Amino acid sequence: MSGAARRVNVLRLLQAHGVRPDTDLGQHFLVDENLVDLSLRAGGVGPEDVVLEVGAGPGVLTAALARTARLVHAVELDRRMAPMLAEAVAGAGDVRLHWGDAMRLDLAALTPPPTRLVANLPYAIATPLVVESTWRLPSLRGWCVMVQREVADRWLASRGGPLYGAPSVLLQLCARPTFRRNVGREVFAPPPRVDSALVALERTGPGADGGLRALVRAAFAQRRKTLANTLGAAGADRDAVRAALASLDLPPTARAEDLGPDAFRRMAEELAWPG
C-alpha cells in the first residue's frame, strides 16, 4: 500500500466520524503507517512492555502499540475521539483509555506502571511532559516521541552550543539518544506549521532530584551571566560557587552553557543545593 493510500484511509476515518482536527489542542494526526511502525521499532517496544501513549487521537499508533506491547495506557483529552479509538483498538490488545490532560493526570498512579513512552505528542507539552517523566515515572526505560524539530535539537544539544539549556541537561543526565529522524510536514493531517523529528531515548540512570533540578534551572535563568552571579542571585554564596567551579577545573567566569550534565550533578552536590 502506498503512503498516499494510507493517508487517504486515515482522513476518511476522520471524515466518517465527522471529526475535524482541533489545532488548538495540538492535533496533527500522524497518517503515514511507515512512521507508526518506525516509532515502535525505534522505541524498542516488545511484548513485555507497558506503553504510555499521550495524545492517542484516532488510535492509529494506539492500535499498533496494542498489537505489540503487553498493555497500552492511552491518554486523550478530546472525547470526540472515543468512537474512533474504540474502533481502532477493537481486538488489537489490552488498551486502557485515560481521558484528561496528561499534564494534570496522575501518571505515576498508572497500574501497571509504564515501561516506555511512545507518542506523537502535542507539541506544546512535549518538553515538560518528557523531561518531568524522567523523575515522575522512574519505571520508564525508554521514550520514542514525535516532537517539533527545534525541540529535538534542544534536547540533544551539546554543551557550549546556543541551544544547550536546562532541558538538554535534565534529559542527558539520565538518558542517551538512540535514534533521530527528521520528518516532513506532509505526514500529518493537518500539516503543522513547523518541522518535526522522531526521537528515541534510552534511560541510563535516575532522573534528577529536586536539588539538581533547581540548580540547573537557576543556572540557565540568566544564561549570559556567569554562574557565580546567576547562582548568587538565586541565593548561593558566590565564593562557594567559584570554589565549586575550580574543583571542576572550570574558570570563575564560567557560564551555564560551559558545564556538561555530570558537572551540574557534581556542583549540586558540592553546593548542597536545596530542592
C-alpha positions as CSV (number, residue, x, y, z in Angstrom):
1,M,0.0,0.0,0.0
2,S,1.4,3.4,-0.9
3,G,1.9,6.3,1.5
4,A,-0.8,8.2,-0.3
5,A,-3.3,5.4,0.2
6,R,-2.5,5.3,3.9
7,R,-3.1,9.0,4.2
8,V,-6.5,8.8,2.5
9,N,-7.6,6.0,4.7
10,V,-6.9,8.0,7.9
11,L,-8.5,11.1,6.5
12,R,-11.6,9.0,5.6
13,L,-11.7,7.7,9.1
14,L,-11.8,11.3,10.5
15,Q,-14.4,12.2,7.9
16,A,-16.6,9.2,8.6
17,H,-16.8,10.2,12.2
18,G,-17.4,13.9,11.4
19,V,-14.3,15.0,13.3
20,R,-12.1,17.9,12.3
21,P,-8.7,18.1,14.0
22,D,-8.5,20.8,16.6
23,T,-5.1,22.5,16.1
24,D,-5.7,24.5,19.3
25,L,-5.3,21.1,21.1
26,G,-2.2,20.4,19.0
27,Q,-4.0,17.8,16.9
28,H,-1.8,17.0,13.9
29,F,-2.5,13.3,13.4
30,L,0.2,11.0,12.0
31,V,-1.1,9.5,8.8
32,D,1.9,7.5,7.5
33,E,1.8,4.0,8.8
34,N,5.5,3.6,7.9
35,L,6.3,6.1,10.6
36,V,3.9,4.3,13.0
37,D,5.9,1.1,12.5
38,L,9.2,3.0,12.8
39,S,8.0,4.5,16.2
40,L,7.6,1.0,17.6
41,R,11.0,-0.2,16.3
42,A,12.9,2.9,17.3
43,G,11.2,2.8,20.7
44,G,12.2,-0.8,21.3
45,V,8.6,-1.8,22.1
46,G,8.4,-5.5,23.0
47,P,5.8,-8.0,24.2
48,E,6.6,-7.4,27.8
49,D,6.3,-3.6,27.7
50,V,3.6,-1.4,29.2
51,V,3.4,1.6,27.0
52,L,2.2,5.1,27.8
53,E,0.8,7.0,24.8
54,V,-0.1,10.7,25.2
55,G,-2.4,12.1,22.6
56,A,-3.9,9.0,21.2
57,G,-6.1,10.8,18.7
58,P,-7.9,8.4,16.3
59,G,-5.9,5.5,17.6
60,V,-3.6,4.7,14.6
61,L,-0.5,4.4,16.8
62,T,-2.5,3.1,19.7
63,A,-3.6,0.0,17.8
64,A,-0.1,-0.7,16.5
65,L,1.2,-0.4,20.1
66,A,-1.5,-2.7,21.4
67,R,-0.6,-5.4,18.8
68,T,3.0,-5.4,20.0
69,A,3.1,-4.5,23.7
70,R,1.6,-6.2,26.8
71,L,-0.6,-3.2,27.6
72,V,-1.1,0.3,26.5
73,H,-2.1,3.3,28.7
74,A,-3.6,5.7,26.1
75,V,-4.2,9.3,27.3
76,E,-6.5,11.6,25.3
77,L,-8.1,14.9,26.1
78,D,-10.6,15.1,23.3
79,R,-13.6,12.9,23.9
80,R,-14.7,13.3,20.3
81,M,-12.0,10.6,19.6
82,A,-13.9,8.0,21.6
83,P,-15.7,6.2,18.7
84,M,-12.6,6.2,16.5
85,L,-10.3,4.9,19.3
86,A,-12.8,2.2,20.2
87,E,-12.9,1.1,16.6
88,A,-9.2,1.3,16.1
89,V,-8.2,-0.8,19.1
90,A,-11.1,-3.4,18.9
91,G,-9.4,-6.8,19.1
92,A,-5.9,-5.2,19.0
93,G,-4.8,-6.0,22.6
94,D,-5.0,-4.6,26.1
95,V,-5.7,-0.9,25.9
96,R,-6.7,1.3,28.9
97,L,-8.0,4.7,28.0
98,H,-7.5,7.6,30.3
99,W,-9.4,10.8,29.5
100,G,-7.9,14.1,30.5
101,D,-5.0,16.5,30.3
102,A,-1.7,14.5,30.6
103,M,-0.1,17.4,32.5
104,R,-2.8,17.1,35.2
105,L,-3.4,13.4,35.3
106,D,-1.5,11.4,38.0
107,L,0.5,9.3,35.5
108,A,2.6,7.9,38.4
109,A,-0.5,6.1,39.6
110,L,-0.9,4.1,36.4
111,T,-1.1,0.3,37.1
112,P,0.8,-1.5,35.8
113,P,3.4,1.3,35.6
114,P,4.6,2.1,32.1
115,T,8.0,1.0,30.9
116,R,8.0,3.0,27.7
117,L,6.5,6.3,26.4
118,V,5.7,6.2,22.7
119,A,3.7,9.1,21.3
120,N,3.0,11.7,18.6
121,L,3.0,14.4,21.3
122,P,1.0,17.6,21.3
123,Y,4.0,19.9,20.7
124,A,3.0,22.5,23.4
125,I,3.5,19.9,26.1
126,A,6.4,17.9,24.7
127,T,9.3,19.3,26.8
128,P,7.6,19.5,30.2
129,L,6.0,16.1,29.7
130,V,9.1,14.2,28.7
131,V,11.5,16.0,31.0
132,E,9.3,15.6,34.0
133,S,8.6,11.9,33.2
134,T,12.3,11.2,33.8
135,W,11.8,11.6,37.5
136,R,8.0,11.3,37.9
137,L,7.9,7.9,36.1
138,P,11.0,6.1,37.2
139,S,9.6,2.9,35.7
140,L,10.2,4.3,32.2
141,R,13.1,2.6,30.4
142,G,12.7,4.5,27.1
143,W,11.0,7.2,25.1
144,C,10.2,7.5,21.4
145,V,8.3,10.6,20.6
146,M,7.4,12.8,17.7
147,V,8.2,16.4,18.6
148,Q,8.9,19.8,16.9
149,R,12.3,19.6,15.2
150,E,13.6,22.6,17.2
151,V,12.7,20.8,20.4
152,A,14.6,17.8,19.4
153,D,17.6,20.0,18.6
154,R,17.4,21.5,22.1
155,W,17.1,18.1,23.8
156,L,20.1,16.7,22.1
157,A,22.2,19.9,22.0
158,S,25.8,19.7,23.1
159,R,27.5,21.7,25.9
160,G,28.6,25.1,24.7
161,G,26.0,25.5,21.9
162,P,23.3,28.1,21.7
163,L,20.5,25.5,22.0
164,Y,22.0,23.8,25.1
165,G,19.8,24.6,28.1
166,A,18.0,23.2,31.1
167,P,16.0,20.5,29.1
168,S,19.3,19.3,27.4
169,V,20.9,18.9,30.8
170,L,18.0,17.3,32.6
171,L,17.4,14.7,29.8
172,Q,21.1,13.9,29.2
173,L,21.7,13.4,32.9
174,C,19.5,10.2,32.7
175,A,19.1,9.2,29.1
176,R,21.0,8.8,25.8
177,P,19.6,9.3,22.3
178,T,19.4,6.1,20.3
179,F,17.5,7.4,17.2
180,R,16.6,10.6,15.5
181,R,14.9,11.2,12.1
182,N,13.6,14.5,10.7
183,V,10.1,14.2,9.5
184,G,8.3,16.2,6.8
185,R,5.1,18.1,7.4
186,E,3.2,16.1,4.8
187,V,2.9,13.1,7.0
188,F,0.4,14.8,9.3
189,A,-3.2,15.8,8.9
190,P,-3.5,18.7,9.0
191,P,0.2,19.6,8.3
192,P,1.8,21.6,11.1
193,R,3.5,24.9,10.5
194,V,6.7,23.6,12.0
195,D,9.1,20.8,11.1
196,S,9.1,17.7,13.2
197,A,11.5,14.9,14.3
198,L,11.1,11.4,15.7
199,V,13.5,11.0,18.7
200,A,14.2,7.9,20.8
201,L,15.9,7.9,24.2
202,E,17.0,5.1,26.4
203,R,17.4,5.5,30.2
204,T,20.9,5.4,31.6
205,G,20.2,6.4,35.2
206,P,17.7,8.0,37.6
207,G,16.1,11.4,36.8
208,A,17.5,14.5,38.5
209,D,16.4,15.0,42.1
210,G,14.8,18.2,43.3
211,G,18.1,20.0,44.3
212,L,19.7,19.2,41.0
213,R,16.7,20.3,39.0
214,A,16.5,23.6,40.9
215,L,20.2,24.3,40.4
216,V,20.0,23.6,36.6
217,R,17.0,25.9,36.2
218,A,18.6,28.6,38.3
219,A,21.8,28.3,36.2
220,F,20.1,28.9,32.9
221,A,17.7,31.6,34.2
222,Q,20.2,34.3,33.0
223,R,22.5,32.3,30.7
224,R,24.5,35.3,29.6
225,K,25.8,35.9,33.1
226,T,28.5,34.0,34.9
227,L,27.3,31.2,37.1
228,A,28.8,32.9,40.2
229,N,26.4,35.9,39.5
230,T,23.4,33.8,38.4
231,L,23.5,31.4,41.3
232,G,24.5,34.2,43.6
233,A,21.2,36.0,42.6
234,A,19.4,32.7,43.5
235,G,20.9,32.8,47.0
236,A,24.2,31.0,46.7
237,D,27.5,32.3,48.1
238,R,29.5,33.5,45.1
239,D,32.8,32.4,46.6
240,A,31.4,28.9,47.1
241,V,30.2,28.8,43.5
242,R,33.7,29.8,42.3
243,A,35.3,27.2,44.5
244,A,33.0,24.5,43.1
245,L,33.9,25.6,39.6
246,A,37.6,25.4,40.4
247,S,37.0,21.8,41.7
248,L,35.6,21.1,38.2
249,D,38.7,22.7,36.5
250,L,36.4,25.5,35.2
251,P,37.3,29.2,35.4
252,P,35.4,31.5,37.8
253,T,33.8,33.2,34.7
254,A,32.2,30.0,33.5
255,R,28.5,30.3,32.4
256,A,25.8,27.6,32.5
257,E,26.5,26.5,28.9
258,D,30.1,25.6,29.8
259,L,29.1,22.8,32.1
260,G,28.2,19.3,31.0
261,P,25.4,17.3,32.7
262,D,27.7,15.5,35.0
263,A,29.3,18.8,36.1
264,F,25.9,20.1,37.1
265,R,25.4,17.0,39.2
266,R,28.8,17.4,41.0
267,M,28.1,21.1,41.5
268,A,24.7,20.4,43.1
269,E,26.4,18.0,45.5
270,E,29.3,20.5,46.2
271,L,26.9,23.3,47.0
272,A,24.2,21.1,48.7
273,W,21.7,22.9,46.5
274,P,18.2,22.8,48.1
275,G,15.3,21.2,46.3
